[in-house]
């Protein structure tokens, strides 16, 4: 059975601030602007239909969580694959928006390449993974 990541949704404190960060500093293309506590962004080519959602408020079925309200969600870590040829531009864009970047972390083996890390306004750790030239998963 083939599985690929379709969507990740982050619960955020301020939908406008989070959407601005992912649009302006990270450079993701909005699918639709913030509205009714939701915003979403393409994370790859449109034909792959993978996206990042931002939600200010509750999620579907949240009331069934075994965790207490206020402790159900928190910072997470996820990685965005960025073409190595775009590394300079991607890192400069973050710097222009005052985002502190950590790295590089050099990887060998399965995910050969370099990673750089930064935090979003909701303390999520975002990774830019730049694959080594001619490296495909």
Residue, then its C-alpha position, 0 to 999 in steps of 0.5 A: x500500500x502506497x502512502x504519502x503525506x497529504x496534509x499537516x495541520x498546525x494549531x496556531x494562536x493567531x491565524x493572521x500572524x501564522x499565515x503571514x509567516x508562512x507566506x512571507x518568511x517561508x515563501x509558501x503559496x497560499x491556497x486561500x487566505x486566512x478565513x474563519x480560523x483557517x489558512x492553507x498553503x501548497x507545500x509542493x507542486x499542485x498536482x501532488x496536492x500536499x499542503x500545510x493547514x493552519x487552524x486557530x480554534x478547535x479541530x474535528x473530533x478534538x473533544x475525543x482526545x484523551x488529553x485535557x483541553x489546553x494540553x492537546x496540541x503543542x509544538x511539532x517538527x516537520x521538514x520541507x524539502x527545498x531544491x538545493x539550487x534554491x538554498x541561498x534564496x530560501x535562507x536569505x528570505x528567512x533572514x530578511x524577515x528576522x528569522x533565526x536559522x540553526x544549522x547546517x546539519x549534514x546528513x548521510x545515507x537515506x536523507x543525504x543533504x543538509x538541513x537548516x532549522x527555524x521556529x515559527x511564531x507558535x514554536x513549531x520547529x520547521x526544517x528546510x531539507x536540501x537534498x544532495x545533488x543527484x540524490x532522490x528518495 
